[in-house]
Amino acid sequence: MRKWGLVLLVLVMLLTTTAIVVRRLHPARAPAPPREFVVEKGDVVLTVRETGTVEPFTKVEVKSKVGGRVLRLPVEEGERVRAGQLLAELDRSEIQSQVNQIQAQIAAARARQTQAETELRYQHASTELAQADADQGLLTAQSRLKQAQRQSQAQPTLTRSSIAQAEANCRAAEASLAALN
């Protein structure tokens, strides 16, 4: 407790000394005497000097829909213009070459489309002919099948007849052989 009391006493003394020194270095100012003016009639001139930036109420950005080299500017900076007025003329040679190139690409695409349509018609006609040939081949095969089936049914009779004839020829040959012996 004694320690805190001593610290507090030193602090109070220091503050008092500081206040006395400050008072002596900065004496109190005397009040200024009243000022008197003579009033005269006239214009009041007020000059104001400021630094800053002047900005417009509306700001319009002028942009071209296409890029290119500027050939001429018929208006000056700060000049008033009206809607639809020509502000800049661009070199059209580069843009025209791009237009020509795109038109050539379109023409080539149309030519490829026409060629593909023609090939499709030829392929369709060729497919129809191949189908007709296949149909004819089917009819031919069906006709041969019927003929083979008829021959198959007639074959046993023809075969028996041929066997009987061969047997008869064999007996005749045996008889001829026996006669010769």
Z-matrix of the N, CA and C atoms (Angstrom, degrees):
N
C 1 1.421
C 2 1.522 1 110.87
N 3 1.297 2 115.91 1 -41.44
C 4 1.446 3 120.48 2 178.83
C 5 1.527 4 111.15 3 -61.26
N 6 1.275 5 114.83 4 -38.09
C 7 1.455 6 120.27 5 -179.21
C 8 1.529 7 110.53 6 -61.84
N 9 1.322 8 116.95 7 -43.60
C 10 1.463 9 122.07 8 -179.58
C 11 1.522 10 110.43 9 -67.38
N 12 1.277 11 116.66 10 -37.73
C 13 1.464 12 120.44 11 178.66
C 14 1.509 13 110.87 12 -64.06
N 15 1.338 14 116.80 13 -40.75
C 16 1.456 15 121.70 14 179.30
C 17 1.522 16 110.25 15 -66.13
N 18 1.304 17 118.12 16 -41.41
C 19 1.469 18 122.96 17 178.81
C 20 1.521 19 109.31 18 -63.73
N 21 1.302 20 117.71 19 -42.35
C 22 1.458 21 122.46 20 -179.97
C 23 1.519 22 110.90 21 -64.56
N 24 1.322 23 117.93 22 -41.71
C 25 1.458 24 122.75 23 179.05
C 26 1.527 25 110.51 24 -63.24
N 27 1.324 26 118.22 25 -43.90
C 28 1.472 27 122.78 26 178.99
C 29 1.518 28 109.24 27 -63.83
N 30 1.300 29 118.51 28 -40.84
C 31 1.465 30 123.13 29 -179.94
C 32 1.519 31 110.96 30 -64.06
N 33 1.317 32 118.90 31 -43.57
C 34 1.463 33 123.12 32 179.25
C 35 1.529 34 109.14 33 -63.67
N 36 1.303 35 117.97 34 -42.00
C 37 1.476 36 121.67 35 -179.34
C 38 1.530 37 110.27 36 -65.45
N 39 1.282 38 117.17 37 -39.87
C 40 1.455 39 121.55 38 179.22
C 41 1.520 40 111.12 39 -64.46
N 42 1.311 41 118.21 40 -42.98
C 43 1.462 42 122.34 41 179.25
C 44 1.520 43 110.41 42 -65.07
N 45 1.304 44 118.00 43 -40.62
C 46 1.465 45 122.13 44 179.92
C 47 1.519 46 109.85 45 -64.53
N 48 1.316 47 117.95 46 -44.44
C 49 1.457 48 122.20 47 179.63
C 50 1.523 49 110.12 48 -62.71
N 51 1.305 50 118.40 49 -42.37
C 52 1.466 51 122.53 50 179.75
C 53 1.516 52 109.75 51 -62.57
N 54 1.301 53 118.55 52 -42.59
C 55 1.460 54 121.94 53 -179.70
C 56 1.517 55 110.64 54 -63.08
N 57 1.320 56 118.93 55 -41.66
C 58 1.471 57 122.83 56 -179.46
C 59 1.527 58 109.58 57 -65.07
N 60 1.334 59 118.04 58 -44.21
C 61 1.473 60 121.94 59 -178.46
C 62 1.524 61 109.78 60 -64.48
N 63 1.306 62 118.75 61 -42.94
C 64 1.462 63 122.47 62 -179.40
C 65 1.514 64 110.00 63 -63.90
N 66 1.334 65 118.94 64 -39.30
C 67 1.469 66 123.57 65 -179.89
C 68 1.517 67 110.51 66 -64.19
N 69 1.306 68 116.91 67 -38.89
C 70 1.459 69 120.03 68 -178.30
C 71 1.536 70 111.21 69 -73.32
N 72 1.349 71 116.81 70 -36.11
C 73 1.473 72 119.56 71 -179.75
C 74 1.521 73 111.56 72 -73.60
N 75 1.289 74 118.51 73 -34.50
C 76 1.466 75 123.38 74 -178.86
C 77 1.515 76 108.90 75 -120.41
N 78 1.325 77 117.79 76 86.00
C 79 1.464 78 118.90 77 -179.70
C 80 1.521 79 110.04 78 -69.12
N 81 1.294 80 118.79 79 157.53
C 82 1.467 81 124.46 80 -179.21
C 83 1.515 82 108.90 81 -65.04
N 84 1.299 83 117.91 82 140.80
C 85 1.457 84 123.28 83 -178.90
C 86 1.519 85 109.64 84 -83.99
N 87 1.287 86 112.45 85 145.30
C 88 1.469 87 117.58 86 176.70
C 89 1.510 88 107.49 87 -82.74
N 90 1.322 89 118.34 88 148.33
C 91 1.463 90 119.57 89 179.92
C 92 1.520 91 109.87 90 -65.43
N 93 1.344 92 115.53 91 143.09
C 94 1.466 93 121.45 92 -178.82
C 95 1.521 94 109.53 93 -70.30
N 96 1.340 95 116.23 94 142.53
C 97 1.457 96 118.36 95 178.79
C 98 1.526 97 110.07 96 -67.77
N 99 1.303 98 120.59 97 150.44
C 100 1.466 99 122.01 98 -178.96
C 101 1.524 100 109.89 99 -64.19
N 102 1.322 101 116.57 100 146.31
C 103 1.462 102 122.03 101 -178.51
C 104 1.512 103 109.09 102 -101.21
N 105 1.287 104 115.02 103 143.21
C 106 1.453 105 119.82 104 179.61
C 107 1.511 106 108.40 105 -121.68
N 108 1.348 107 115.97 106 140.33
C 109 1.459 108 122.18 107 -179.86
C 110 1.510 109 109.63 108 -130.69
N 111 1.320 110 115.03 109 151.11
C 112 1.462 111 120.67 110 174.51
C 113 1.517 112 105.73 111 -98.39
N 114 1.322 113 117.55 112 128.21
C 115 1.456 114 122.59 113 -177.43
C 116 1.513 115 108.91 114 -91.80
N 117 1.321 116 115.66 115 127.92
C 118 1.458 117 121.32 116 177.33
C 119 1.512 118 108.58 117 -127.76
N 120 1.335 119 115.54 118 153.90
C 121 1.458 120 121.61 119 178.37
C 122 1.525 121 107.77 120 -83.81
N 123 1.363 122 118.35 121 134.98
C 124 1.454 123 122.21 122 178.75
C 125 1.527 124 111.60 123 172.92
N 126 1.326 125 115.18 124 -178.97
C 127 1.474 126 120.87 125 179.70
C 128 1.518 127 109.62 126 -83.80
N 129 1.280 128 114.38 127 142.71
C 130 1.460 129 119.68 128 175.73
C 131 1.521 130 107.35 129 -97.32
N 132 1.297 131 117.39 130 123.17
C 133 1.457 132 122.28 131 179.19
C 134 1.518 133 107.70 132 -103.00
N 135 1.322 134 113.44 133 124.08
C 136 1.455 135 118.50 134 -178.74
C 137 1.529 136 107.53 135 -121.70
N 138 1.281 137 118.39 136 120.42
C 139 1.455 138 123.15 137 178.92
C 140 1.519 139 107.81 138 -111.43
N 141 1.333 140 113.87 139 127.49
C 142 1.465 141 119.40 140 179.63
C 143 1.522 142 107.59 141 -120.65
N 144 1.275 143 115.83 142 129.25
C 145 1.464 144 120.55 143 175.01
C 146 1.517 145 107.42 144 -118.17
N 147 1.353 146 115.07 145 123.50
C 148 1.462 147 121.51 146 -179.24
C 149 1.519 148 108.62 147 -134.65
N 150 1.283 149 115.95 148 154.86
C 151 1.463 150 121.80 149 171.41
C 152 1.514 151 106.95 150 -113.57
N 153 1.313 152 115.58 151 144.35
C 154 1.462 153 118.94 152 179.55
C 155 1.516 154 110.17 153 169.29
N 156 1.297 155 115.40 154 -163.60
C 157 1.454 156 122.22 155 -177.74
C 158 1.517 157 108.87 156 -122.67
N 159 1.321 158 116.43 157 134.44
C 160 1.465 159 121.45 158 175.99
C 161 1.520 160 106.79 159 -93.66
N 162 1.327 161 116.76 160 125.50
C 163 1.456 162 121.06 161 179.86
C 164 1.521 163 108.88 162 -123.58
N 165 1.329 164 117.98 163 143.18
C 166 1.469 165 121.01 164 -178.95
C 167 1.526 166 110.83 165 -74.92
N 168 1.355 167 114.49 166 160.44
C 169 1.465 168 119.20 167 175.30
C 170 1.517 169 110.09 168 -67.92
N 171 1.331 170 116.69 169 -42.68
C 172 1.467 171 121.04 170 177.89
C 173 1.520 172 108.22 171 -124.84
N 174 1.285 173 114.93 172 142.87
C 175 1.456 174 121.50 173 -179.22
C 176 1.524 175 107.44 174 -122.24
N 177 1.320 176 117.05 175 129.61
C 178 1.458 177 121.49 176 -178.06
C 179 1.517 178 108.44 177 -120.31
N 180 1.309 179 116.11 178 128.45
C 181 1.460 180 120.76 179 175.91
C 182 1.516 181 108.06 180 -97.77
N 183 1.313 182 116.49 181 129.14
C 184 1.463 183 121.98 182 179.48
C 185 1.519 184 106.92 183 -102.48
N 186 1.339 185 115.95 184 120.63
C 187 1.460 186 120.71 185 -178.86
C 188 1.519 187 108.96 186 -130.92
N 189 1.309 188 115.07 187 147.34
C 190 1.454 189 120.97 188 174.73
C 191 1.523 190 108.30 189 -93.24
N 192 1.324 191 116.19 190 146.83
C 193 1.469 192 119.58 191 178.50
C 194 1.526 193 111.02 192 -73.62
N 195 1.335 194 116.11 193 -21.61
C 196 1.461 195 120.78 194 178.45
C 197 1.520 196 108.94 195 -129.02
N 198 1.300 197 116.00 196 156.54
C 199 1.451 198 120.83 197 178.00
C 200 1.513 199 110.36 198 -93.77
N 201 1.308 200 115.76 199 163.17
C 202 1.453 201 118.83 200 177.85
C 203 1.511 202 110.66 201 164.14
N 204 1.325 203 115.34 202 179.22
C 205 1.456 204 121.92 203 179.88
C 206 1.520 205 108.63 204 -85.30
N 207 1.364 206 117.18 205 135.21
C 208 1.463 207 122.06 206 -179.59
C 209 1.523 208 108.17 207 -81.27
N 210 1.352 209 116.04 208 125.58
C 211 1.455 210 120.81 209 177.81
C 212 1.523 211 111.46 210 -86.64
N 213 1.336 212 116.99 211 -43.95
C 214 1.461 213 118.96 212 179.48
C 215 1.515 214 109.80 213 -155.84
N 216 1.362 215 114.98 214 154.88
C 217 1.457 216 123.47 215 176.78
C 218 1.528 217 107.44 216 -120.22
N 219 1.330 218 119.84 217 102.13
C 220 1.459 219 121.29 218 -175.53
C 221 1.532 220 113.90 219 -76.21
N 222 1.342 221 120.44 220 -5.82
C 223 1.466 222 122.31 221 178.87
C 224 1.521 223 108.94 222 -120.46
N 225 1.342 224 115.71 223 154.37
C 226 1.456 225 121.93 224 179.09
C 227 1.523 226 109.60 225 -97.24
N 228 1.320 227 116.72 226 157.58
C 229 1.456 228 121.84 227 177.96
C 230 1.529 229 109.07 228 -62.42
N 231 1.327 230 118.00 229 134.16
C 232 1.459 231 123.89 230 179.43
C 233 1.513 232 113.21 231 87.07
N 234 1.320 233 118.45 232 -9.46
C 235 1.459 234 122.10 233 -179.34
C 236 1.526 235 109.67 234 -74.23
N 237 1.340 236 116.18 235 143.15
C 238 1.467 237 119.81 236 177.92
C 239 1.529 238 108.63 237 -75.03
N 240 1.324 239 115.17 238 141.30
C 241 1.464 240 120.75 239 178.24
C 242 1.514 241 108.41 240 -129.09
N 243 1.317 242 115.71 241 162.76
C 244 1.469 243 120.59 242 178.45
C 245 1.530 244 108.50 243 -117.40
N 246 1.305 245 115.20 244 164.59
C 247 1.472 246 120.78 245 -177.86
C 248 1.524 247 109.32 246 -61.34
N 249 1.312 248 116.29 247 134.97
C 250 1.459 249 122.26 248 177.26
C 251 1.520 250 113.66 249 86.88
N 252 1.331 251 118.52 250 -4.02
C 253 1.464 252 121.56 251 -179.04
C 254 1.525 253 109.70 252 -75.03
N 255 1.345 254 115.81 253 141.77
C 256 1.462 255 121.67 254 178.85
C 257 1.521 256 109.26 255 -70.03
N 258 1.330 257 116.96 256 123.59
C 259 1.461 258 122.13 257 -179.92
C 260 1.518 259 111.88 258 -102.17
N 261 1.324 260 116.74 259 -35.32
C 262 1.464 261 120.47 260 -178.72
C 263 1.516 262 108.17 261 -153.40
N 264 1.324 263 115.70 262 145.22
C 265 1.458 264 120.96 263 176.79
C 266 1.518 265 108.05 264 -112.21
N 267 1.333 266 115.43 265 125.65
C 268 1.470 267 120.59 266 -177.54
C 269 1.526 268 110.13 267 -99.07
N 270 1.328 269 115.59 268 154.41
C 271 1.453 270 122.24 269 175.58
C 272 1.523 271 107.99 270 -71.19
N 273 1.307 272 116.69 271 122.59
C 274 1.471 273 120.83 272 -175.16
C 275 1.522 274 113.47 273 -90.25
N 276 1.310 275 118.69 274 -7.64
C 277 1.465 276 119.97 275 -174.46
C 278 1.523 277 111.76 276 -61.69
N 279 1.329 278 117.76 277 -43.08
C 280 1.472 279 120.78 278 -179.61
C 281 1.525 280 110.59 279 -67.92
N 282 1.322 281 116.06 280 -43.35
C 283 1.470 282 120.15 281 179.59
C 284 1.518 283 110.05 282 -65.48
N 285 1.363 284 116.87 283 -40.61
C 286 1.459 285 120.33 284 -179.70
C 287 1.520 286 110.90 285 -64.36
N 288 1.341 287 117.00 286 -37.03
C 289 1.470 288 118.77 287 178.06
C 290 1.526 289 110.62 288 -66.33
N 291 1.328 290 117.18 289 -35.98
C 292 1.467 291 120.06 290 176.25
C 293 1.522 292 110.27 291 -66.01
N 294 1.344 293 116.74 292 -41.72
C 295 1.471 294 120.87 293 178.52
C 296 1.518 295 109.44 294 -61.91
N 297 1.338 296 116.84 295 -45.67
C 298 1.477 297 120.57 296 179.11
C 299 1.517 298 111.31 297 -60.74
N 300 1.329 299 116.50 298 -41.07
C 301 1.464 300 120.57 299 179.80
C 302 1.528 301 110.73 300 -63.65
N 303 1.320 302 116.49 301 -43.92
C 304 1.473 303 119.75 302 -179.93
C 305 1.525 304 110.55 303 -67.09
N 306 1.341 305 117.46 304 -38.28
C 307 1.467 306 119.93 305 177.20
C 308 1.522 307 110.51 306 -63.65
N 309 1.330 308 117.04 307 -37.84
C 310 1.470 309 120.31 308 177.14
C 311 1.527 310 110.76 309 -64.95
N 312 1.324 311 116.72 310 -39.79
C 313 1.466 312 120.03 311 177.56
C 314 1.522 313 110.50 312 -63.79
N 315 1.328 314 117.22 313 -39.97
C 316 1.474 315 120.98 314 178.66
C 317 1.525 316 109.91 315 -64.50
N 318 1.349 317 116.90 316 -44.12
C 319 1.464 318 120.53 317 179.19
C 320 1.529 319 110.71 318 -61.82
N 321 1.335 320 117.14 319 -41.70
C 322 1.469 321 120.54 320 178.74
C 323 1.528 322 110.83 321 -64.25
N 324 1.330 323 116.31 322 -39.67
C 325 1.471 324 119.77 323 179.19
C 326 1.528 325 110.24 324 -65.62
N 327 1.333 326 116.93 325 -39.91
C 328 1.480 327 119.55 326 177.85
C 329 1.524 328 111.03 327 -65.08
N 330 1.337 329 117.10 328 -39.34
C 331 1.463 330 120.68 329 178.36
C 332 1.532 331 110.56 330 -63.54
N 333 1.355 332 115.57 331 -42.41
C 334 1.472 333 118.37 332 177.40
C 335 1.527 334 111.06 333 -63.74
N 336 1.328 335 116.56 334 -36.89
C 337 1.468 336 120.14 335 178.61
C 338 1.527 337 110.11 336 -64.96
N 339 1.337 338 117.55 337 -45.04
C 340 1.468 339 121.46 338 179.29
C 341 1.526 340 110.26 339 -61.95
N 342 1.336 341 116.46 340 -42.88
C 343 1.467 342 120.69 341 179.01
C 344 1.533 343 110.50 342 -62.71
N 345 1.318 344 117.10 343 -42.60
C 346 1.466 345 120.51 344 179.58
C 347 1.524 346 110.70 345 -64.93
N 348 1.345 347 117.40 346 -39.06
C 349 1.467 348 120.17 347 178.52
C 350 1.528 349 110.40 348 -65.36
N 351 1.347 350 117.41 349 -40.93
C 352 1.469 351 121.56 350 178.31
C 353 1.526 352 110.15 351 -63.66
N 354 1.335 353 116.51 352 -45.75
C 355 1.469 354 120.05 353 178.11
C 356 1.520 355 111.12 354 -61.81
N 357 1.322 356 116.88 355 -36.19
C 358 1.461 357 119.99 356 177.48
C 359 1.524 358 111.16 357 -64.33
N 360 1.350 359 116.66 358 -42.55
C 361 1.480 360 119.31 359 178.31
C 362 1.526 361 110.77 360 -63.00
N 363 1.365 362 117.00 361 -44.18
C 364 1.467 363 120.12 362 178.59
C 365 1.521 364 111.16 363 -63.12
N 366 1.319 365 116.11 364 -41.75
C 367 1.459 366 119.62 365 179.92
C 368 1.532 367 110.15 366 -64.67
N 369 1.324 368 116.02 367 -38.78
C 370 1.465 369 119.87 368 179.22
C 371 1.538 370 109.81 369 -64.35
N 372 1.355 371 116.89 370 -44.65
C 373 1.468 372 120.57 371 178.63
C 374 1.521 373 110.43 372 -63.23
N 375 1.326 374 116.80 373 -42.46
C 376 1.464 375 121.23 374 179.71
C 377 1.535 376 110.72 375 -62.89
N 378 1.333 377 115.40 376 -40.18
C 379 1.470 378 119.89 377 178.80
C 380 1.528 379 110.33 378 -64.98
N 381 1.326 380 117.56 379 -39.65
C 382 1.466 381 120.59 380 178.96
C 383 1.524 382 110.56 381 -64.48
N 384 1.366 383 117.28 382 -41.29
C 385 1.472 384 120.13 383 177.60
C 386 1.520 385 111.06 384 -64.59
N 387 1.321 386 116.72 385 -42.48
C 388 1.469 387 119.84 386 178.87
C 389 1.519 388 110.81 387 -63.28
N 390 1.333 389 115.93 388 -37.51
C 391 1.468 390 119.55 389 178.29
C 392 1.524 391 110.06 390 -66.51
N 393 1.353 392 117.64 391 -41.27
C 394 1.468 393 121.04 392 177.81
C 395 1.523 394 110.27 393 -62.54
N 396 1.351 395 117.61 394 -42.19
C 397 1.472 396 120.92 395 177.04
C 398 1.528 397 110.71 396 -61.92
N 399 1.329 398 116.34 397 -41.79
C 400 1.468 399 119.73 398 179.75
C 401 1.524 400 110.38 399 -65.56
N 402 1.343 401 116.78 400 -39.37
C 403 1.480 402 120.05 401 177.63
C 404 1.525 403 110.23 402 -62.80
N 405 1.351 404 116.91 403 -43.94
C 406 1.471 405 120.72 404 178.86
C 407 1.518 406 110.57 405 -63.81
N 408 1.339 407 116.69 406 -41.83
C 409 1.467 408 120.20 407 177.88
C 410 1.522 409 111.05 408 -61.68
N 411 1.326 410 117.13 409 -37.56
C 412 1.458 411 121.11 410 177.89
C 413 1.527 412 110.86 411 -64.39
N 414 1.335 413 116.41 412 -44.04
C 415 1.469 414 119.71 413 178.71
C 416 1.530 415 110.90 414 -62.40
N 417 1.341 416 116.49 415 -41.66
C 418 1.470 417 120.82 416 179.01
C 419 1.530 418 110.22 417 -63.01
N 420 1.320 419 116.37 418 -44.42
C 421 1.466 420 120.51 419 -179.66
C 422 1.524 421 110.40 420 -64.38
N 423 1.334 422 117.13 421 -39.64
C 424 1.467 423 119.94 422 178.53
C 425 1.534 424 110.64 423 -64.61
N 426 1.348 425 117.17 424 -39.55
C 427 1.468 426 121.32 425 178.31
C 428 1.524 427 110.66 426 -63.96
N 429 1.344 428 116.89 427 -43.89
C 430 1.476 429 120.29 428 178.79
C 431 1.526 430 110.92 429 -63.98
N 432 1.345 431 115.65 430 -37.37
C 433 1.459 432 118.86 431 178.69
C 434 1.525 433 110.72 432 -61.76
N 435 1.333 434 116.35 433 -45.01
C 436 1.480 435 119.53 434 179.18
C 437 1.520 436 111.23 435 -62.09
N 438 1.354 437 115.03 436 -41.14
C 439 1.461 438 118.90 437 179.51
C 440 1.529 439 110.03 438 -64.62
N 441 1.321 440 117.55 439 -42.13
C 442 1.461 441 121.16 440 -179.89
C 443 1.524 442 110.16 441 -65.53
N 444 1.329 443 116.37 442 -37.60
C 445 1.466 444 119.24 443 178.76
C 446 1.541 445 110.35 444 -65.42
N 447 1.350 446 116.55 445 -40.30
C 448 1.478 447 119.12 446 178.16
C 449 1.528 448 110.93 447 -65.39
N 450 1.344 449 114.78 448 -40.43
C 451 1.464 450 118.30 449 178.90
C 452 1.523 451 110.25 450 -66.46
N 453 1.323 452 115.84 451 -36.44
C 454 1.450 453 119.55 452 179.68
C 455 1.533 454 110.42 453 -64.03
N 456 1.327 455 115.55 454 -39.00
C 457 1.475 456 118.72 455 179.03
C 458 1.528 457 110.64 456 -71.82
N 459 1.314 458 117.60 457 -35.10
C 460 1.462 459 120.95 458 -178.69
C 461 1.527 460 111.47 459 -81.28
N 462 1.298 461 118.46 460 -21.13
C 463 1.455 462 123.62 461 -174.18
C 464 1.533 463 112.78 462 -58.46
N 465 1.333 464 120.44 463 -45.57
C 466 1.469 465 117.48 464 -178.90
C 467 1.529 466 112.32 465 -58.22
N 468 1.334 467 116.93 466 -38.44
C 469 1.467 468 119.43 467 179.66
C 470 1.514 469 109.59 468 -66.40
N 471 1.354 470 115.97 469 -45.21
C 472 1.467 471 120.12 470 179.23
C 473 1.530 472 110.48 471 -63.47
N 474 1.312 473 116.42 472 -38.70
C 475 1.456 474 120.18 473 -179.03
C 476 1.532 475 110.42 474 -67.01
N 477 1.310 476 118.99 475 -42.24
C 478 1.473 477 121.21 476 178.56
C 479 1.518 478 110.93 477 -64.32
N 480 1.308 479 114.83 478 -39.35
C 481 1.458 480 119.49 479 179.55
C 482 1.524 481 109.59 480 -65.25
N 483 1.358 482 116.81 481 -41.91
C 484 1.470 483 120.87 482 179.62
C 485 1.529 484 110.02 483 -66.37
N 486 1.325 485 117.67 484 -38.52
C 487 1.474 486 121.34 485 179.65
C 488 1.533 487 109.66 486 -66.25
N 489 1.309 488 115.47 487 -43.35
C 490 1.469 489 119.39 488 -179.63
C 491 1.525 490 109.89 489 -62.85
N 492 1.333 491 116.87 490 -41.59
C 493 1.464 492 120.94 491 178.89
C 494 1.529 493 110.24 492 -65.59
N 495 1.337 494 116.24 493 -39.90
C 496 1.463 495 120.09 494 179.95
C 497 1.525 496 109.88 495 -66.76
N 498 1.307 497 116.36 496 -39.83
C 499 1.469 498 119.58 497 177.92
C 500 1.528 499 110.11 498 -63.78
N 501 1.320 500 116.24 499 -41.11
C 502 1.463 501 120.20 500 178.93
C 503 1.520 502 110.05 501 -63.76
N 504 1.345 503 116.19 502 -42.80
C 505 1.466 504 119.76 503 178.10
C 506 1.529 505 111.01 504 -64.10
N 507 1.335 506 115.90 505 -36.82
C 508 1.453 507 120.78 506 -179.84
C 509 1.552 508 109.59 507 -65.94
N 510 1.312 509 116.57 508 -44.30
C 511 1.465 510 119.68 509 179.05
C 512 1.507 511 110.38 510 -64.31
N 513 1.316 512 116.78 511 -38.93
C 514 1.471 513 119.42 512 178.76
C 515 1.501 514 110.29 513 -66.08
N 516 1.311 515 117.46 514 -37.82
C 517 1.457 516 120.76 515 179.20
C 518 1.512 517 109.67 516 -68.74
N 519 1.328 518 117.77 517 -39.05
C 520 1.468 519 120.71 518 178.48
C 521 1.544 520 110.12 519 -65.22
N 522 1.304 521 114.56 520 -38.68
C 523 1.473 522 118.22 521 179.24
C 524 1.516 523 110.04 522 -66.02
N 525 1.334 524 115.78 523 -40.28
C 526 1.473 525 120.11 524 178.74
C 527 1.516 526 109.32 525 -64.21
N 528 1.321 527 117.16 526 -39.29
C 529 1.465 528 121.77 527 -179.03
C 530 1.525 529 110.25 528 -66.87
N 531 1.325 530 115.17 529 -43.57
C 532 1.451 531 119.50 530 178.88
C 533 1.518 532 110.38 531 -63.21
N 534 1.308 533 116.56 532 -37.17
C 535 1.447 534 120.13 533 179.17
C 536 1.518 535 110.48 534 -68.53
N 537 1.242 536 118.78 535 -36.33
C 538 1.447 537 122.85 536 -179.84
C 539 1.527 538 111.25 537 -72.46
N 540 1.297 539 116.68 538 -31.31
C 541 1.452 540 120.09 539 -179.57
C 542 1.517 541 108.18 540 -72.25
